[in-house]
């Protein structure tokens, strides 16, 4: 987007935060008014089913947008919660709709973001092994961090192992066992939530069927 378009968009920004771990950005059923870009921290999106079980939909990093899946309706279809200290840029969607009619680049960006979200949601729908799912999660996380100027090789997993397992549709003990085996095989180094990718090529080969490389 050119500078004049960015300036028009900047006028719409409402800075939100800091939010602490456990604070909700929005809850399922809340009236949809705005989308938000994560400036700092990590946001988890999830739903609760009729039996009270949580299903993790995704983790959103700095530079990524939450709330796009509410555009089709008047209410947010999921919950969004801060996993650590989170700062947001909030954009009123009615105002963005008006601006998008004047700034074609903005509309294209929104379509790209929605397409990316749909693609990520479909990644884990196949019949993949636990090793493939875990490798895909690590490689995908690494690439998203790299795209935002962070280290792609050494990073902190701000989400709990149980959340990762839930997102990957695996048992928590399975994720722990896979990470332990990855460490024994020299693919990663794990120190609590600190993780280093030691053999990225091997992990990318494992992840390729999931990420469709």
C-alpha positions as CSV (number, residue, x, y, z in Angstrom):
1,X,0.0,0.0,0.0
2,X,1.3,3.5,-0.8
3,X,2.0,6.1,1.9
4,X,-1.3,8.1,1.4
5,X,-3.3,4.9,1.7
6,X,-1.4,3.9,4.9
7,X,-2.0,7.4,6.3
8,X,-5.8,7.1,5.7
9,X,-5.7,3.7,7.4
10,X,-3.6,5.0,10.3
11,X,-6.3,7.5,11.2
12,X,-8.6,4.6,11.9
13,X,-6.2,2.9,14.4
14,X,-7.2,2.5,18.0
15,X,-4.3,1.2,20.2
16,X,-5.4,-1.4,22.7
17,X,-3.3,-2.8,25.6
18,X,-1.3,-4.0,27.2
19,X,-3.5,-7.0,27.8
20,X,-2.2,-9.6,30.3
21,X,-2.1,-13.4,29.9
22,X,-5.7,-14.6,30.2
23,X,-7.4,-11.4,29.1
24,X,-9.9,-11.8,26.3
25,X,-9.8,-9.6,23.2
26,X,-13.3,-10.8,22.4
27,X,-15.6,-13.7,23.2
28,X,-17.7,-15.9,21.0
29,X,-21.1,-14.2,20.5
30,X,-19.8,-10.7,21.1
31,X,-21.1,-8.2,18.6
32,X,-18.6,-7.8,15.7
33,X,-17.3,-4.2,15.3
34,X,-13.6,-4.4,14.5
35,X,-10.7,-6.5,13.4
36,X,-7.4,-6.2,15.2
37,X,-3.7,-6.6,14.3
38,X,-1.4,-8.0,16.9
39,X,1.5,-5.5,17.7
40,X,3.2,-7.6,20.4
41,X,2.6,-10.9,22.1
42,X,0.6,-13.9,21.1
43,X,-3.2,-14.4,20.8
44,X,-4.9,-17.8,20.9
45,X,-8.3,-18.3,19.2
46,X,-10.5,-21.1,20.3
47,X,-14.1,-22.4,20.7
48,X,-15.9,-24.4,23.4
49,X,-18.1,-27.2,22.2
50,X,-21.4,-28.2,23.7
51,X,-19.7,-30.7,26.1
52,X,-17.5,-27.9,27.4
53,X,-14.3,-29.0,25.6
54,X,-11.9,-26.4,24.2
55,X,-10.8,-26.6,20.6
56,X,-7.8,-24.4,19.6
57,X,-8.2,-22.7,16.2
58,X,-4.9,-20.9,16.0
59,X,-2.1,-18.8,17.4
60,X,-1.7,-15.2,16.1
61,X,1.7,-13.5,16.2
62,X,2.8,-9.8,15.8
63,X,1.7,-8.5,12.4
64,X,-1.2,-10.9,12.1
65,X,-4.9,-10.1,12.2
66,X,-7.7,-11.5,14.3
67,X,-11.4,-11.2,13.8
68,X,-11.5,-11.8,10.1
69,X,-13.7,-14.8,10.5
70,X,-16.4,-12.6,11.9
71,X,-16.9,-10.5,8.7
72,X,-19.6,-12.8,7.4
73,X,-21.8,-12.3,10.5
74,X,-22.6,-9.8,13.2
75,X,-20.9,-11.7,16.0
76,X,-17.5,-13.2,16.6
77,X,-17.7,-17.0,16.0
78,X,-14.8,-17.8,18.5
79,X,-12.9,-16.5,21.5
80,X,-9.5,-14.7,21.4
81,X,-7.3,-14.6,24.5
82,X,-3.9,-13.2,25.2
83,X,-1.2,-15.8,26.0
84,X,1.3,-13.2,27.3
85,X,1.5,-9.4,27.3
86,X,-0.4,-8.4,24.2
87,X,-0.6,-5.0,22.3
88,X,-3.2,-4.5,19.5
89,X,-4.1,-2.1,16.8
90,X,-7.9,-2.2,16.5
91,X,-9.7,-1.1,13.3
92,X,-13.4,-0.3,13.1
93,X,-14.7,-2.6,10.4
94,X,-17.5,-0.3,9.2
95,X,-14.9,2.5,8.7
96,X,-12.6,0.0,6.9
97,X,-15.4,-0.9,4.5
98,X,-15.8,2.7,3.6
99,X,-12.1,3.2,3.2
100,X,-11.8,0.0,1.1
101,X,-14.1,1.5,-1.6
102,X,-11.5,4.3,-2.0
103,X,-8.3,2.3,-1.5
104,X,-8.3,-0.8,-3.8
105,X,-5.0,-2.0,-2.2
106,X,-6.8,-2.3,1.2
107,X,-9.4,-4.6,-0.2
108,X,-6.8,-6.8,-1.8
109,X,-4.9,-7.0,1.6
110,X,-8.1,-8.1,3.4
111,X,-8.7,-10.8,0.8
112,X,-5.1,-12.0,1.1
113,X,-5.4,-12.2,4.9
114,X,-8.7,-14.1,4.7
115,X,-7.2,-16.5,2.2
116,X,-4.2,-17.2,4.4
117,X,-6.4,-17.9,7.4
118,X,-8.5,-20.4,5.3
119,X,-5.3,-22.1,4.1
120,X,-3.9,-22.5,7.6
121,X,-7.2,-23.9,8.9
122,X,-7.1,-26.6,6.1
123,X,-3.5,-27.7,6.7
124,X,-4.2,-30.1,9.5
125,X,-7.4,-31.6,8.0
126,X,-5.5,-34.5,6.4
127,X,-4.5,-37.9,7.7
128,X,-1.0,-36.9,8.8
129,X,1.2,-38.6,11.4
130,X,2.1,-37.0,14.8
131,X,5.6,-36.4,13.6
132,X,4.4,-34.7,10.4
133,X,1.9,-32.5,12.3
134,X,4.5,-31.4,14.9
135,X,7.2,-30.7,12.3
136,X,4.7,-28.7,10.3
137,X,3.7,-26.6,13.3
138,X,7.4,-25.9,14.1
139,X,8.3,-25.0,10.5
140,X,5.2,-22.9,10.0
141,X,5.9,-21.1,13.2
142,X,9.5,-20.5,12.2
143,X,8.4,-19.1,8.8
144,X,5.9,-16.8,10.3
145,X,8.5,-15.4,12.7
146,X,11.0,-15.0,9.9
147,X,8.5,-13.0,7.8
148,X,8.3,-10.5,10.7
149,X,12.0,-10.1,11.2
150,X,12.4,-12.5,14.1
151,X,14.8,-15.4,14.4
152,X,13.5,-18.4,12.5
153,X,15.9,-20.8,14.3
154,X,15.6,-20.0,17.9
155,X,12.3,-18.8,19.5
156,X,9.9,-19.2,22.4
157,X,6.7,-21.2,22.3
158,X,4.5,-18.9,24.2
159,X,1.6,-21.4,24.2
160,X,1.3,-24.4,26.5
161,X,2.0,-27.9,25.2
162,X,-1.6,-28.8,25.9
163,X,-2.7,-25.9,23.5
164,X,-0.2,-27.1,20.8
165,X,-1.6,-30.6,21.2
166,X,-5.2,-29.4,21.0
167,X,-4.4,-27.4,17.9
168,X,-2.7,-30.3,16.2
169,X,-5.5,-32.7,17.3
170,X,-3.1,-34.8,19.2
171,X,-2.8,-36.0,22.8
172,X,-0.5,-33.8,25.0
173,X,1.7,-36.8,25.8
174,X,2.1,-37.5,22.1
175,X,3.4,-34.0,21.4
176,X,5.8,-34.3,24.4
177,X,7.0,-37.7,23.1
178,X,7.5,-36.4,19.6
179,X,9.5,-33.3,20.8
180,X,11.6,-35.6,23.0
181,X,12.3,-37.9,20.1
182,X,13.1,-34.8,17.8
183,X,15.6,-33.7,20.5
184,X,17.2,-37.1,20.8
185,X,17.5,-37.3,17.0
186,X,19.2,-33.9,16.9
187,X,16.4,-32.1,15.1
188,X,15.6,-29.6,17.9
189,X,16.9,-28.4,21.2
190,X,14.2,-27.8,23.8
191,X,14.6,-25.9,27.1
192,X,11.1,-25.5,28.7
193,X,9.5,-23.1,26.2
194,X,12.7,-22.1,24.4
195,X,13.2,-24.1,21.2
196,X,15.9,-24.1,18.7
197,X,15.7,-25.8,15.3
198,X,19.0,-27.7,14.8
199,X,18.2,-29.6,11.5
200,X,15.7,-27.4,9.7
201,X,16.1,-29.4,6.4
202,X,15.0,-32.6,8.1
203,X,12.1,-31.0,9.7
204,X,11.0,-29.4,6.4
205,X,11.1,-32.8,4.8
206,X,8.9,-34.2,7.5
207,X,6.5,-31.2,7.3
208,X,6.3,-31.1,3.5
209,X,3.2,-33.3,3.1
210,X,1.3,-31.0,5.5
211,X,2.6,-27.7,4.2
212,X,2.3,-28.9,0.6
213,X,5.9,-27.8,-0.2
